[in-house]
Amino acid sequence: MVVDDEVDLEPLIRQKFRKQIRTGEYDFVFAHNGLEALSKLIEFPDIGIILSDINMPEMDGLTLLTKLKELKNPSLKTVIVSAYGDMENIRVAMNRGAFDFLTKPINFDDLEITINKTLEEIIIQRQALHEHDQLISIRHDLNVAREIQQGILPKTFPPFPNRKDFEIYANMAAAKEVGGDFYDFFMIDNDRLGFVIGDVSGKGIPAAIFMAVSRTLIRATGQKGMPAGECMHYANNLLCNESVSSMFVTVFYGIMNMKTGELEYGNAGHNPPYILKKDGTIEIVPSTGDIILGVFEDQAYKSKTISMNPGDGILLFTDGVTEAFNRADEEYGEERLEKLLLTMKDFSTDKIVNTIIEDVNTFALGVAQSDDITMLSLKYFG
């Protein structure tokens, strides 16, 4: 937009830039004072450059600059035109946000160079604004995804307030907006509780989607009451069909019989849980020797059983706990976790999980969380 009270300027500019106007490279809008210019901006919101005189009736160029600054549009650039001897006003204009200036009489070759230079800056600004809007949109989508992901994990504790034969608590803290860890638990029948923890390879949205699929498959399969190994076998075949980009998941799935104290489990390449004995000692749950889910179709998975006594508990965790690092690049590790577990005799399930989280955070103080941290604690009372 050209803002100047000299009406003879319009035909000169149209003549000079006739080729660019004809090809659609440039388009010009003309106003004769600042008030008219503001009106034209409403009528033509795509205007990127304002070429404005300083001395005009009704509203001069300096006042127009002040009004334009209030619009807070970084991709709208103003080039001031004034007499060479009016350097004081030119300096005021630059201080008020003018992008560049030209002196009268206008050198049209210089004007074309200035327009092209200003357009380049506008393109950069608009690209930056577009990318910023995209980032805002992505962050919004990630926040929604985080809410959805958190929403599919059990969050109400105690989940079975009428049950006195066991206690359960779990927590998942994602390293990014969304994560690949998950936990779940559900009653298979009145006596058996199914519970699971998993860790998907990778981070971010792809891991979160694969996590949701894995959790849903294992829950749906587990609620049918099939043995733990068969559940892993069935879920693995379905995940092999769904897996993309070589994604996989480690899973520990347990079935606790509250009447007998028998724990049946399958372990698909996951960190072995710890049994927290009533006397304060700890034991590692024996491995089944089976591999991760989602890689080899029709892979066989075994079930094992151990007996738990009233007062015993089990802690499931992902490697975000043991692989947390501190400023000295030291790993939290299994040894540190085991020492802490030995101090947890008679702890409630929520206190066990929250104490470990606090200890990991204290250990890694000042180092950003690099992996999801997820734990599930179950105590059997008989």
Secondary structure, 3 states (H helix, E strand, C coil): CEECCCCCHHHHHHHHCHHHHHHCCCCCCEECCHHHHHHHHHHCCCCCEEEEECCCCCCCHHHHHHHHHHCCCCCCEEEEEEECCCHHHHHHHHHCCCCEEEEECCCHHHHHHHHHHHHHHHHHHHHHHHHHHHHHHHHHHHHHHHHHHHHHCCCCCCCCCCCCCEEEEEEEECCCCCCCEEEEEEECCCCEEEEEEEEECCCHHHHHHHHHHHHHHHHHHHCCCCCHHHHHHHHHHHHHHHCCCCCCEEEEEEEEECCCCEEEEEEEECCCCEEECCCCCEEECCCCCECCECCCCCCCCCCEEEECCCCCEEEEECHHHHCCECCCCCECHHHHHHHHHCCCCCCCHHHHHHHHHHHHHHHCCCCCCCCCEEEEEEEECC
